[in-house]
Amino acid sequence: MDHLKDLIPTGKADLERARAAVSASYPEVAPILGELIGWLRDGNWPVARILAPFLASLGAPLVPHIRDVLISDDDVWKYWVISILVDALPKADAAQLRPELERLCHAPGPHEAAEELDEQARKILQKFGWLRGEPAKRQLD
């Protein structure tokens, strides 16, 4: 378990550890998914660019960690997680986040609206055909 700490970046430019986490793969990194998703607080960070495609590929194991972000107070982090991770989820996995996405779409707080989280959530809801009164966009599942 000690070796897992070597897979968690120590700073936004710690590409070596980010690459090591990706190389370790899932399920080895399962215990540190919460820490890894933390590096998506800014999608422009170098470590985010390494970790994002890997995390986006995980699907269901990431859903509880995504939910934790969506109910947090960090609206910028929510933006990146929705646009990078939620958008990449299969419909069945994204369905577990539907209540949070609907709340963001239809009843965002002022800071959430300022970060355009309502629009991000609307795009996801529309993609999966969950937006009331609007047809689903065609998708490959």
Secondary structure as UniProt FT lines:
FT   HELIX           2..7
FT   TURN            12..13
FT   HELIX           15..24
FT   TURN            26..29
FT   HELIX           30..32
FT   HELIX           33..37
FT   HELIX           38..40
FT   TURN            43..44
FT   HELIX           46..56
FT   TURN            57..58
FT   HELIX           60..62
FT   HELIX           63..70
FT   HELIX           75..84
FT   HELIX           86..88
FT   HELIX           91..94
FT   HELIX           95..97
FT   HELIX           98..106
FT   HELIX           110..114
FT   TURN            115..116
FT   HELIX           117..127
FT   TURN            128..129
FT   TURN            132..133
//
